[in-house]
C-alpha cells in the first residue's frame, strides 16, 4: 500500500457492509469548506459511522485542488476526523463565506417597474443568508425598500410585523398589482 495520511488505527477499520459512499457530495476548493464539512458530517451521522470511517470516506468527496491537497498530507498525520477536518478548514479558509449582516438589507430596494412579488423574492433570498435576523429589523428594511406606496403605508400602521404576517398581507397587494396590470392591458 502506498503512502497515506491515515494512521494505522484508521486503516485497520473496514467500511460497513451496506455503507453508502457519499459520491454525490463534491468539494473542489471553490466553495465554502464549512458548508462541505457540515454536509459531509450530516451524511455520516445519517449513516451512523464512526471517526475512522469518516476519515477514510472524506477524500472520496474531494476533487481537483482539494484531492491534491489531501494526497499531499504527511504520512500518518491523520489519527482522527478532527485532524483532517481542521487541516481542511485551514487549507481552504479563504473560501469560507463571509457572514452577511442585517445592514445589507438596507441596500435592498424595489427597482422601478419591478413587481412587488419579485422584490419580495429577492428580499427573502437575502434574508436567508443572514443569521439571527429579527422580524423587526427585516420588516423595517423591507418597508424601507418598497416602492409600492399602498403596501408601504399599510406596513407602517403597525410597529413590528412578523415576516409571516408581511407575507400574508403581501399576497393581497400582489394580487391587486396583477389585477391592475390586467386592467391596464385590457384598456388598450
Secondary structure as GFF3:
##gff-version 3
##sequence-region A 1 188
A	DSSP	alpha_helix	8	11	.	.	.	ID=ss1
A	DSSP	alpha_helix	33	47	.	.	.	ID=ss2
A	DSSP	alpha_helix	51	58	.	.	.	ID=ss3
A	DSSP	three_ten_helix	59	61	.	.	.	ID=ss4
A	DSSP	alpha_helix	65	71	.	.	.	ID=ss5
A	DSSP	alpha_helix	81	91	.	.	.	ID=ss6
A	DSSP	three_ten_helix	93	95	.	.	.	ID=ss7
A	DSSP	three_ten_helix	102	107	.	.	.	ID=ss8
A	DSSP	alpha_helix	116	128	.	.	.	ID=ss9
A	DSSP	alpha_helix	135	145	.	.	.	ID=ss10
A	DSSP	alpha_helix	149	155	.	.	.	ID=ss11
A	DSSP	alpha_helix	163	187	.	.	.	ID=ss12
###
